[in-house]
Amino acid sequence: MSQAPRSGLAAVSSALLAMSRHLEVRDVLKTIVASARELLDAQYAALGVPDDHGGFAQFVVDGVSDHQWKAIGPLPRQHGILAAMLQDAKVERLADVRKDPRFEGWPSAHPDMSDFLGLPIRDGDEVIGALFLANKNCPKPEGSCGFTAEDEELLGILAQHAAIALTNARLYERSRELTIAEERSRLAHELHDAVSQKLFSLRLTAQAATALVDRDPARAKGEMHQVAVLAAEAADELRAAVVELRPAALDEDGLVATLRTQIQVLDRAHTARVTFAGRGVKALPSAQEEALLRVAQEALHNALRHSEGEHVDVTLDRRGGGAVLRITDDGSGFDPKAVRRAGRHLGLVSMRDRASGVGGTLTVESAPGKGTVIEMEVPGG
């Protein structure tokens, strides 16, 4: 057996093993793209996961620096060759993508590409992504494609396994969401049962005490003592449930460290640059810290999923004895009044409820095309 097939098989094996090591969707996508570029010795590789609105829910590149990627601008839309792969679900191997009649150009900062190989990633009959490479690193006669039929076959094998890895990662994330939801449901059920029983006993005991006040004050006094005991037990049940629902990282690391860690993860997982700065904030009451964390998470979710911005900045600063949280993005913005009228609150109602629930305030500044600033202030404990 010749050496070339063995080295090719080893490369495919390494790529498949690398994909299987990851469970997060974003990590799987990055591994697929890097593996494809290395396997086929291309200058550029990319993978897009389409959304339902003519764009891409996720888009990962390899071979392009962070500086170049930011200069290119917004994510591509589903048009030209990309749309053909997603709609027709067939392989595209081109000597020069720029000369294809479907080519619609690219932004000025986009790297120059010539020969091109792309194919859809399919899960059964559903196209769940498009994987493509450009600029094969090899000598190419004028007008010829560096990518070969063997490359096409190899990329097809990788795409089949990519579909499995991507589907598994999605199932993992979905199962994790369901586990969290089920755990919260379980806690709510246990809380309801435990506290309901205590409150029912408390009500009966209070009624008995009321009936005994005139004819047996001594017994009434004993019953009232029992009311106090049951009320304390009910409060303990509520307190225990709140502690169990409170994010563990807050208790272990504090608010600033928890926010910094979560934002670092988001920065790695999204194309937008996500930054955090915490200045001079002291420990706050647990309820306030949790409210600040939940509002930050909701605001970040909105900014990264809906704003299409390039930068999201989070700051947490000391203000008096309390703190002020600001989440700023340079995205598309929105009209808060129009959102309320349309019945789409983007989590604003829950964020305001969380702020007011701990004695704080929440303000939202936004306009179409002007980005969004969400600010939450809480007083000191």
Protein Blocks (a to p, Z undefined) as FASTA:
>chain_A
ZZklmmmmmmmmmmmmmmmmpmbfklmmmmmmmmmmmmnopabdcdddddfeopafbdcd
ehiafklmmmnopadddehjllmmmmnopacddfblklpmkbgbjafklccdfbdcdddd
dehjbcfbdcddehiabdddehiafbdfklmmmmmmmmmmmmmmmmmmmmmmmmmmmmmm
mmmmmmmmmmmmmmmmmmmmmmmmmmmmmmmmmmmmmlmmmmmmmmmmmmmmmmmmmmmm
mmmmpcfklmmnommlmmmmmmmmmmmmpmbdcddddehiacddfklmmmmmmmmmmmmm
mmmmmnopabdcdddddehjbccdddddfbebpafklmmmnopaghmmmmmmmmmmnopa
cdddddehiapadddddddZZ
